[in-house]
Amino acid sequence: MSDTGNHSAGKVSRRGVLVAGGAAAAVGLTSGPMPAAAAASRTTADVVVVGAGISGLTAARRLVQSGIGSVLVLEASDHVGGRAINMDVADGVITEAGGQYVGPGQDRVLALIDELGLKTFKTYIDGNHIYLRDGNQQTYTSGTIPPLGPDAIVDFTQMQERLEQMASTVPVDKPWTADNALTWDGMTFGGWIDSNSVSAEAKWLLTLGFTTIFGEDLHETSFLRSLQMIRASGGIEHMFTVTGGAQESRIVGGSELISRRMAENLGRRVVLDSPVTEIRQEDGGVVVTSERVEARCQRVIIAMTPADADRIAFTPELPIRRGVLQTKWRNGTMSKLFAVYDTPFWRDMGFSGQALTDIPIAPYVIDNSPPDGSLGILLTFIGTAGAGDGLKWNEAILSDRDARRGAFLNALTTLFGQQAAHPIDYLEKDWVDEPWINGCIATRAPGVTTRYTNAVSEPVGPIHWAGTETGDINGGYMDGAVRAAERAAREVRDAL
């Protein structure tokens, strides 16, 4: 995750994202800032895609492949990638600022990676994992569950089994039709865990796992939506696991390469630095107005979270269900912290780099080093608010970058020894500070799924919706973004 404002550290990689100049030439623009008095250049296209993340670019790619060559992609930022971008660490070395993992069952993103000629490598997980709770540090070598106490193992197992059973009753494509949908959507996931756990340790571990995956306080997350995601993502074991699970692999060169490669292929069809301000339906078409381009088209695909799409003015106004959904939607508040070292020294000590702890600044740590191990990178995740039992970040840490850095390095020193106290660099990314993306991961608050049902993905006339939040399978993952894009592209292709 890249840094902005007071959280700045590390430079978001822009290498290879040079499509703005070509796109500008296509519509008679320059690639630099447009003078305040200048009017947006006018153009036409069959389809305009709003957003140049993985979902928007995949939709554009699929449309072009299907023979619809007049496609224009408008991106508010100065780079492509959306919530899957890289940060420069050193010459030729990056780390992933946002979405980064792929694994078995994520067939559509894996197929896209292969189609683009990209490669994956296994997340480093060899050696001893660390489990630290209540001052007691232990190691373990395999399995999803750390060395819990006997009561905690029983309690964790019973909660996992009950969650899996309830999830099996939730239709992935229409979760609001589940028999207990209204009850479950009126609850939070955190509230369910609080009420159904008998072991403080099991409660803490389950909360830690899902808070890291969802990027949000479980006490603000719909229980129904959580059950749907458990079923749609392959189950709890798959969601939590590295080897054989959702965190099994990373992309060589970073996840931003997926978008960059597609943008390079699309060439002059992509326009950067061009936030869309209005989408207006008129007789005979749709007019999309952005900072650099005013485009008349037949269909629009909006590949943004509902909360981010609420920045756009629509004429006529959106149907009430979709409009209110956008105002109710909120994105998650998770941030990433990285400590960079000359070498992944923990590997020589027999450690995998993975740790589960009750240290607030470092609840989950994992090795995020490059595939050749030329540098060592340790990654952790923190939120901007309390996230339930044992997962609370105080105001001093949240408000002060130096305090975060010091606390993180102290935690890593506790886990991996004195060598961890001396990184060559420290980087962080706070997605809440991103100018055009308000939060990296999006879940759903209680009541949203049953009140607004399919409004997240149902087309509104000529306007279609993409983005990982609209995906039924693997929603929230990069695979969900690809699936949503391919569904939206099919809708548009059929309509045209």
matplotlib code that plots the C-alpha trace (Angstrom):
import matplotlib.pyplot as plt

x = [0.0, 1.5, 1.6, 0.0, -0.2, 1.2, 1.6, 3.9, 6.8, 7.9, 7.0, 4.2, 5.7, 4.8, 7.3, 5.7, 2.5, 3.0, -0.4, -1.6, 0.3, -1.0, -4.6, -4.3, -3.3, -6.3, -8.7, -6.6, -5.3, -1.9, -0.7, 0.1, -2.4, -5.2, -5.4, -8.3, -10.2, -9.8, -12.8, -12.7, -12.0, -15.0, -14.9, -17.2, -17.0, -19.2, -18.3, -16.7, -15.2, -14.7, -11.8, -8.5, -8.0, -8.0, -11.7, -12.1, -9.2, -10.3, -13.8, -12.2, -9.9, -12.7, -14.9, -12.0, -11.4, -15.1, -14.8, -16.0, -13.0, -14.3, -13.7, -12.4, -11.1, -11.1, -9.0, -9.0, -5.5, -2.1, -1.6, -3.4, -3.9, -6.6, -6.3, -3.6, -0.5, 3.2, 5.6, 9.2, 11.5, 14.9, 16.2, 14.2, 12.5, 8.9, 6.3, 2.6, 0.7, -2.8, -4.2, -1.4, -2.3, -3.8, -4.5, -6.3, -9.9, -9.2, -9.4, -10.3, -7.4, -5.0, -6.1, -5.7, -2.2, -1.3, -2.9, -0.8, 2.4, 3.0, 4.3, 3.5, 5.7, 4.9, 4.5, 7.5, 6.3, 9.1, 10.4, 8.9, 5.9, 5.6, 2.6, 2.8, 0.0, 0.0, 3.8, 4.2, 6.0, 5.8, 6.7, 4.8, 5.6, 2.4, -1.4, -3.7, -4.3, -1.4, -0.7, -3.9, -4.8, -7.1, -10.2, -9.4, -9.0, -12.4, -14.0, -12.4, -13.4, -17.0, -17.3, -15.6, -18.0, -21.1, -20.0, -19.4, -22.8, -24.6, -22.6, -23.7, -27.3, -26.5, -27.0, -23.8, -25.5, -28.6, -27.6, -30.7, -32.9, -31.4, -33.9, -32.3, -31.2, -33.0, -31.8, -28.2, -28.1, -29.3, -26.3, -22.6, -20.0, -18.2, -21.4, -21.9, -18.3, -18.8, -22.0, -20.8, -17.3, -16.5, -12.7, -11.0, -8.2, -10.4, -12.4, -9.3, -7.9, -11.1, -11.4, -7.8, -8.1, -11.3, -10.3, -7.2, -9.1, -12.0, -9.9, -12.6, -13.9, -16.1, -18.5, -19.3, -19.6, -22.8, -23.0, -24.9, -22.3, -19.6, -21.3, -21.7, -18.0, -17.0, -19.0, -18.0, -14.3, -13.8, -14.4, -12.6, -9.6, -9.0, -9.4, -6.9, -4.3, -1.2, -0.1, -3.1, -5.2, -6.0, -2.6, -0.6, 1.1, 2.1, 2.8, 6.4, 6.9, 3.9, 0.1, 0.2, 1.7, -1.7, -3.2, -0.1, 0.1, -3.5, -3.1, -0.2, -2.2, -5.2, -2.8, -4.5, -7.9, -6.7, -6.8, -5.3, -5.7, -9.3, -11.8, -15.4, -17.7, -21.0, -22.8, -25.8, -28.3, -29.6, -31.7, -29.5, -26.8, -24.9, -22.5, -19.6, -17.9, -14.4, -11.6, -10.0, -12.7, -16.4, -17.3, -20.6, -21.2, -23.8, -22.9, -20.9, -19.2, -18.3, -15.5, -15.5, -16.8, -20.3, -18.9, -16.4, -19.1, -21.1, -18.7, -20.3, -23.4, -26.0, -28.7, -31.3, -30.7, -30.0, -32.9, -33.5, -32.1, -28.8, -28.5, -29.0, -26.7, -23.9, -24.4, -24.6, -21.6, -18.2, -14.8, -12.5, -9.8, -6.9, -3.3, -0.1, 3.3, 6.6, 10.0, 12.8, 16.1, 19.3, 18.4, 15.5, 17.7, 14.9, 15.1, 18.6, 17.3, 14.8, 11.7, 9.2, 8.5, 4.9, 3.7, 0.3, 0.5, -1.4, 1.0, -1.5, 0.8, 1.7, -1.2, -0.3, 3.2, 4.3, 7.3, 6.8, 10.2, 10.9, 11.1, 14.9, 15.2, 17.5, 16.0, 14.0, 10.5, 8.2, 4.6, 1.8, -1.7, -3.4, -6.8, -7.8, -10.1, -10.8, -11.6, -12.9, -11.2, -7.5, -7.3, -7.3, -4.9, -4.5, -4.7, -1.0, -0.1, -2.8, -1.9, 1.9, 4.0, 7.2, 5.2, 3.9, 7.4, 8.9, 6.1, 6.4, 10.1, 9.8, 7.3, 9.6, 12.5, 10.5, 9.6, 12.9, 15.6, 17.8, 18.5, 14.9, 15.5, 17.6, 15.8, 17.2, 13.8, 10.3, 7.2, 3.5, 0.3, -2.9, -5.8, -8.1, -5.8, -5.9, -7.5, -9.7, -10.1, -11.6, -10.4, -8.9, -11.3, -15.1, -17.4, -21.0, -22.6, -25.6, -28.8, -27.2, -27.5, -31.2, -32.3, -30.6, -30.2, -28.8, -28.5, -24.7, -24.6, -27.9, -27.5, -29.3, -30.3, -27.1, -24.9, -23.2, -21.3, -18.0, -15.4, -14.7, -17.6, -20.0, -18.6, -20.4, -17.4, -14.3, -15.7, -13.0, -10.2, -8.5, -10.3, -13.6, -12.6, -11.9, -15.1, -17.1, -15.4, -16.2, -19.8, -20.2, -18.5, -20.9, -23.8, -22.6, -21.7, -25.2, -26.8, -24.8]
y = [0.0, 3.4, 6.3, 9.7, 12.8, 12.4, 8.6, 9.1, 6.7, 4.9, 5.8, 4.2, 2.5, 4.1, 2.2, 1.2, 3.2, 5.5, 5.0, 8.4, 10.2, 7.8, 8.0, 11.8, 11.7, 9.6, 12.3, 15.4, 16.0, 16.5, 14.3, 17.2, 19.1, 20.7, 24.5, 25.5, 27.3, 24.5, 22.4, 18.6, 17.2, 15.5, 12.0, 9.1, 5.4, 2.3, 1.8, 3.9, 2.1, 4.1, 2.9, 1.4, -1.2, -4.9, -5.1, -2.1, -3.0, -6.7, -5.5, -3.3, -6.1, -8.6, -6.1, -5.4, -9.2, -9.7, -7.2, -4.0, -2.0, 1.5, 1.3, 4.1, 3.7, 6.8, 6.7, 9.4, 8.6, 9.1, 5.3, 2.1, -0.7, 0.6, -1.4, -3.6, -1.5, -1.7, 0.3, 0.7, -0.7, -0.7, -0.9, -3.6, -4.6, -3.9, -4.8, -4.9, -2.0, -3.6, -6.9, -9.4, -13.0, -15.6, -19.3, -22.5, -21.9, -18.4, -19.6, -16.5, -14.3, -17.2, -17.6, -13.8, -13.9, -16.7, -15.0, -11.9, -13.9, -13.2, -15.6, -16.4, -17.6, -19.3, -17.2, -18.0, -20.2, -22.6, -23.0, -22.3, -20.0, -18.0, -17.9, -15.3, -14.8, -13.5, -13.4, -17.0, -17.5, -20.9, -22.2, -24.5, -25.8, -26.7, -26.3, -23.3, -23.5, -22.5, -24.4, -23.4, -24.7, -27.8, -25.7, -23.2, -26.0, -27.4, -24.0, -22.9, -26.2, -25.9, -22.3, -23.2, -26.2, -24.1, -21.3, -23.6, -25.3, -22.0, -20.7, -23.8, -22.6, -19.2, -19.0, -17.4, -15.4, -14.4, -14.4, -12.3, -15.3, -17.5, -18.8, -16.8, -13.9, -11.1, -12.4, -12.9, -9.6, -7.8, -9.2, -8.4, -11.1, -9.8, -10.0, -13.7, -14.6, -12.8, -14.7, -18.1, -18.5, -19.9, -19.6, -16.2, -17.6, -19.1, -15.9, -13.8, -16.0, -16.2, -12.4, -11.9, -14.1, -12.6, -9.0, -9.4, -11.0, -8.5, -5.4, -4.2, -4.4, -7.5, -5.6, -3.4, -6.4, -8.1, -11.7, -12.7, -11.2, -13.0, -16.3, -15.7, -14.9, -18.0, -20.2, -18.3, -18.2, -21.9, -22.1, -21.0, -23.3, -22.1, -18.4, -18.7, -20.9, -20.0, -23.3, -24.7, -21.6, -18.1, -16.7, -19.4, -17.3, -13.8, -12.3, -12.0, -8.2, -7.4, -7.4, -4.0, -5.8, -7.3, -3.9, -2.4, -5.2, -4.8, -1.0, -1.4, -3.7, -1.3, 1.5, 4.8, 3.6, 4.4, 8.0, 8.8, 11.8, 12.1, 11.7, 11.2, 13.9, 13.2, 10.5, 11.8, 9.7, 11.4, 10.4, 8.1, 7.5, 8.4, 11.3, 10.7, 13.8, 13.7, 16.2, 15.5, 13.9, 14.2, 11.0, 10.0, 6.3, 3.6, 1.8, 2.5, 0.1, 1.6, -0.4, 1.3, 0.5, 1.8, 4.3, 5.7, 5.7, 8.0, 10.8, 10.8, 12.9, 10.9, 12.3, 11.1, 10.1, 6.5, 4.3, 4.7, 1.3, 1.9, 5.5, 4.7, 1.7, 4.0, 6.4, 3.4, 1.7, 2.0, 0.6, -1.1, 0.7, -1.7, -0.4, -2.2, -1.7, -3.0, -3.4, -3.8, -5.6, -6.3, -10.0, -12.2, -13.0, -14.9, -17.6, -18.4, -18.7, -21.3, -19.0, -18.6, -15.0, -15.8, -14.8, -14.7, -12.4, -10.4, -7.4, -4.7, -3.3, -6.7, -9.2, -11.0, -10.9, -12.6, -12.7, -10.4, -10.6, -10.7, -14.2, -14.2, -13.2, -10.3, -8.3, -9.2, -7.7, -8.3, -7.2, -6.6, -5.1, -2.7, -1.0, 2.6, 1.6, -1.1, -4.5, -6.6, -8.6, -8.2, -6.1, -2.5, 0.3, 3.3, 6.9, 7.6, 4.8, 5.6, 9.3, 9.2, 7.5, 7.5, 5.9, 3.2, 2.5, 2.3, 0.0, -2.3, -2.6, -3.3, -6.1, -7.6, -7.5, -9.4, -12.0, -12.3, -10.9, -7.8, -7.9, -6.9, -3.5, -2.3, -2.2, -0.4, 1.1, 1.3, 1.7, 1.9, 2.4, 3.9, 3.4, 5.7, 8.6, 7.6, 10.5, 8.4, 5.1, 5.4, 2.2, -1.0, -3.8, -3.4, -5.6, -4.7, -3.3, -5.1, -4.6, -3.7, -7.1, -7.7, -4.1, -3.5, -7.1, -7.1, -3.3, -3.7, -5.4, -4.9, -2.7, 0.7, 1.1, 1.5, 1.6, -1.6, -2.3, -4.1, -4.3, -7.1, -6.0, -7.1, -10.6, -13.6, -15.9, -14.7, -11.2, -9.0, -10.9, -10.0, -13.1, -11.5, -8.4, -10.4, -12.4, -9.2, -7.6, -10.6, -10.6, -6.9, -7.3, -10.1, -7.8, -5.0, -7.3, -8.8, -5.4, -4.1]
z = [0.0, -0.9, 1.5, 1.2, 3.5, 6.9, 6.3, 3.4, 3.0, -0.1, -3.7, -5.6, -8.7, -12.0, -14.2, -17.4, -16.9, -19.8, -21.5, -20.5, -23.3, -26.0, -24.6, -24.6, -28.3, -29.1, -27.9, -28.6, -25.1, -23.5, -20.8, -18.4, -16.2, -18.1, -17.8, -15.5, -18.3, -20.9, -21.8, -21.8, -25.2, -26.8, -28.3, -28.9, -28.0, -27.9, -24.2, -21.5, -18.5, -15.4, -13.3, -14.4, -11.7, -12.4, -12.8, -15.2, -17.4, -17.5, -18.7, -21.3, -22.4, -22.8, -24.7, -27.2, -27.5, -28.4, -31.3, -29.6, -30.5, -29.5, -25.8, -23.6, -20.0, -17.7, -14.6, -11.9, -10.7, -12.4, -12.5, -13.2, -10.8, -8.4, -5.1, -6.5, -6.9, -6.1, -3.9, -4.9, -2.2, -4.0, -7.5, -9.2, -5.9, -5.1, -2.4, -2.9, -1.5, -1.8, -3.1, -3.6, -3.1, -5.4, -4.7, -5.7, -6.7, -8.0, -11.5, -13.4, -12.1, -12.5, -16.1, -16.7, -15.2, -17.5, -20.5, -19.8, -19.7, -16.0, -13.5, -9.8, -7.0, -3.7, -0.6, 1.6, 4.5, 5.2, 8.7, 12.2, 12.6, 15.8, 18.1, 20.9, 23.4, 27.0, 26.9, 26.0, 22.7, 20.9, 17.5, 15.2, 11.7, 9.9, 9.8, 10.0, 13.7, 16.1, 19.3, 21.2, 24.6, 24.7, 25.5, 22.8, 20.2, 21.0, 21.0, 17.7, 16.1, 17.1, 15.9, 12.6, 12.1, 12.9, 10.6, 7.8, 8.3, 8.3, 5.3, 3.4, 3.5, 2.0, -1.8, -3.1, -5.8, -3.7, 0.0, 0.8, 0.0, 2.7, 5.3, 8.1, 6.0, 7.9, 11.3, 10.1, 8.3, 11.4, 13.3, 13.1, 12.8, 15.8, 17.8, 16.8, 17.9, 21.2, 21.9, 20.7, 22.0, 25.4, 25.2, 25.1, 23.1, 20.4, 20.3, 19.8, 17.1, 15.0, 15.4, 14.3, 11.3, 9.9, 10.7, 8.7, 5.8, 5.8, 6.6, 9.0, 12.5, 12.7, 14.9, 11.8, 9.4, 8.5, 9.7, 6.6, 4.3, 6.3, 5.8, 2.1, 1.8, 3.7, 1.3, -1.8, -0.9, -0.3, 3.4, 6.5, 6.1, 2.6, 3.6, 6.4, 4.8, 2.8, 1.2, -0.7, 0.3, -0.6, 0.3, -1.6, -4.3, -5.4, -8.8, -9.9, -10.2, -8.1, -8.6, -10.3, -13.3, -14.1, -14.7, -16.3, -18.8, -19.7, -20.0, -22.3, -24.5, -24.5, -25.3, -26.3, -25.0, -21.4, -20.1, -16.7, -14.5, -15.6, -12.7, -13.9, -12.5, -14.3, -16.2, -18.1, -20.1, -23.2, -26.1, -28.2, -25.6, -22.5, -22.0, -19.5, -18.3, -16.8, -16.2, -19.6, -21.7, -22.5, -24.2, -25.8, -25.7, -25.7, -22.5, -19.3, -16.9, -13.5, -11.9, -8.5, -5.0, -4.5, -1.9, -4.5, -7.3, -5.1, -6.1, -9.5, -10.4, -12.3, -14.6, -14.2, -10.6, -9.8, -8.7, -4.9, -4.0, -5.8, -4.7, -1.0, -1.3, -2.4, 0.6, 3.0, 1.7, 3.4, 2.7, 5.2, 7.1, 7.0, 6.5, 5.7, 7.4, 6.0, 7.6, 4.9, 5.7, 3.8, 3.9, 5.1, 8.2, 9.9, 7.4, 8.5, 12.0, 10.9, 11.0, 8.2, 9.0, 9.9, 13.3, 15.1, 18.2, 20.7, 20.2, 18.9, 16.3, 14.8, 15.2, 12.0, 10.4, 7.2, 5.0, 2.0, 0.5, -3.3, -4.9, -5.0, -1.4, -2.4, 0.4, 3.5, 4.0, 6.9, 6.6, 9.1, 9.0, 11.3, 11.3, 12.1, 15.0, 17.5, 15.9, 18.7, 21.5, 21.4, 18.2, 19.3, 18.1, 20.4, 19.2, 19.7, 17.3, 14.7, 14.7, 14.6, 11.9, 14.1, 16.9, 14.5, 13.2, 16.7, 17.9, 14.9, 15.2, 18.9, 18.1, 15.4, 17.8, 20.3, 17.7, 15.7, 17.8, 17.9, 14.2, 13.5, 15.2, 12.4, 9.0, 6.0, 5.3, 6.7, 4.4, 5.0, 3.1, 4.5, 2.0, 3.9, 2.8, -0.9, -2.9, -5.2, -3.3, 0.2, 1.8, 0.3, 1.2, 1.3, 3.3, 4.2, 7.3, 8.8, 6.9, 3.6, 1.9, 2.7, 2.1, -1.2, -2.5, -6.0, -6.4, -6.1, -9.5, -11.3, -14.4, -14.3, -17.9, -19.9, -16.7, -15.6, -12.4, -12.0, -9.1, -6.7, -4.5, -7.2, -7.6, -6.2, -6.1, -4.3, -3.7, -2.1, -3.8, -7.1, -8.6, -7.7, -9.5, -12.7, -12.4, -12.0, -15.0, -17.2, -16.1, -16.8, -20.2, -21.1, -20.1, -22.3, -25.3, -25.2, -25.0, -28.0]

ax = plt.figure().add_subplot(projection="3d")
ax.plot(x, y, z, "-o")
ax.set_aspect("equal")
plt.show()
